[in-house]
Amino acid sequence: MRRNSRRRPTGARRATLAAVALILGGGGLVAVNVYASASEGGWGGTSGQGGDQTLAARTVTLDCPDIGQQLTGIPGGARRRVDGELAALDRQITQAYDRLGSTRQEQANDGSYVQNAILGPLKDKRAAVIDRIKDDYRSSGAAAPGAIDGMAPCTGIPADQGQPPADGQSGSGQNGAGQSAGGQNGNGQSGNGQSGQQQSPAPGTAAGPVASDFEDIRAVQPNAAAPARQAGASTGSFETKCGVNAGGNHNTDNVIVAPGVKNGAHHLHDYVGNQSNDAFATNDTFAAAGTSCENQQDKSSYYWPVLRVQDGTQDFDQNNDGGGKEGNVGRILVAKQARITFVGSPTGKVVAMPRFLRIITGDAKAFTNGPANANAHWSCTGFEDRQLTDKYPICPSGSSVVRTFAFQSCWDGQNIDSANHRTHVAFADASGNCQNGFKAIPQLTMRLVYDVPPPVIENGQVKNPYAVDGFPEQLHKAITDHDDFINVMTDGLMGQVVDCINSGHRCGGDAGDPSQGTSSPSPDPASGGTSGSGRGSSSGGDTATAPATPPTDEPGAGAGSSAGGGSDQNSGSGASGGGDQGSGSATGDNSASDGGHTAPPTSAATEASGNSNSNSNSKGTATPAAAAVPARATAAAVPHRGCSRRPPRRAVAPPPPRPRAARTAVAAGPVPRRPRHRPPRAPRLRPPCPRCRSPRPRRPPADWPRPAPICGRPRRDRSW
């Protein structure tokens, strides 16, 4: 047998081939996996011969400790300066990431380039920022947390490395989707032996997502469950309609995390509600601003990162910071439905939110920070009892992509914000109770529905993927989805929200719609986020809890006890709370709502009281019992009480009264006399009489009573 004399390519040669593949790979629209193996090195380090070369070829993003999460007690006088320094840290990471993507050739030629030219200078810059943060604390008479001293260094994430664990330890115990040491893919999607690897970023293109970031929703097992409601639970809901940002109110700021800093978010946001939210907005700005909400008393700001489809098209921000310049490329998708609902607590009553309360749910850096604060939920209409946290769903024909958020529902009772923007609010525990003296507040739930072209996965590569905007180093992972809220409701409206929820009524929005909805998934109370991808048969597929049950008009929003009932898609297994049931696959567009579902008609009383969005008082809304009465049972139609086969007898409306002027004119004129109706007169009969010689009369009718036989002129008989 002849001996194979072909040499395997060295690490540098492999890296060069990978770079060429990126250049020829269609502008980044097709994910190109770097030729690397998990056996060639550990986490951002070197091992064995040629280790430096493989590090340079495999480093696709940066993992930097989140210093802001450690700052739990910033003095009031130093808050603005510290927020500015934290924004500077984000800019440094973005710049280093851009350099990482633009120097692939240098990295291929020099194995220590990443460490010497990118990670080393980044560490020095971060150390200087940390020193300035400590000075800000000292100038306000406080001491900075000691934990931030060792958080300057960053590490490189190699191409074959999965999501970093929350505790910094690799292994199988992370709350991902079965990601473990060795770069194993979470859900087993593979192609040509390259599953789970991340493509190398290229300048001006998206560095994600990849094929392993997607999963067919039909392969996911039902995993949504809601805690049982206890006696005294607040079962009502309040919906506010604020649109879907069809007008294109966007910016890349985040006034909660980085006030006063332009492009503080490094990704684009959709804004509904308050129309004056930017980096420089204040509480006075919010109070004086306009709102897109139908109820003008709700000037709250609801905003989330946009969703894009990477189909080769360019949007308005292709050359802007936070847009194409930072890897957020593709066509922006506008949600076809944005349902914003406040729900109650499963264990008791709720108290009012304070005005200008700020809440962030989810973690925009969850890919590098770990899933401790993640709260992303992805699904498809008709399958909402199946939730994904770290994967994007691939929906079947006729089904739409659904992003769902359930915000923190416990408040410390004092603060409208905190230093790390998290500790002033918390999630309820597994039983729905607030801990540590926190108070239950109305829980904000949001449901965004999109018509998304399904991506195509072939040979381990994805074409036309869709992804959420994010920080460039987060590689557009699904787990980084998040949502933001600033409460700017008037005190009167917030009081109505609380009264409605505590009394068990459905108010605001489509309160007259009797259809029941899907339970919104809630994060894991222990960690603030659900773990696993939702697959019942794979590791990491833990059950997601759903304490909140906001109404929804989406067809077939899940099944089982947690996700409403059945659907036009009928992917679920039952119905809950009187939800729509059924089978079949009717998925046409037959209504104004998404998914081709027509809601039952509402009663006249419901339309008059419960469907008004002004909410002048909480007593004017329809109760659930009244809302469930269909239009056929109202005064407009009288049900037939006889044979059930006969059609219903409809009441005839009385004719409208004549105008008084017309009646007067008729009365003033001559009134014609109505002729009296007289019965025909009977013939004069002359019965035979010996003393008269009149002819014999005609025979009278059989039923005519014969007159008395008398002589002479007969008497009239009026009995007939």
PyMOL commands that set and color helices and strands:
alter all, ss='L'
color gray80, all
select helices_A, chain A and resi 11-23+38-40+51-58+67-70+76-102+104-109+113-139+146-150+211-213+217-219+283-288+324-326+366-369+371-373+472-474+478-480+491-502+604-609+618-620+624-627+631-633+660-668
alter helices_A, ss='H'
color red, helices_A
select strands_A, chain A and resi 59-63+155-158+214-216+224-225+237-240+250-251+269-273+301-305+307-309+331-333+337-343+358-362+378-380+392-394+401-406+410-411+425-426+439-440+443-450+456-458+461-463+466-468+482-486+506-507+520-522+544-548
alter strands_A, ss='S'
color yellow, strands_A
deselect
rebuild
show_as cartoon
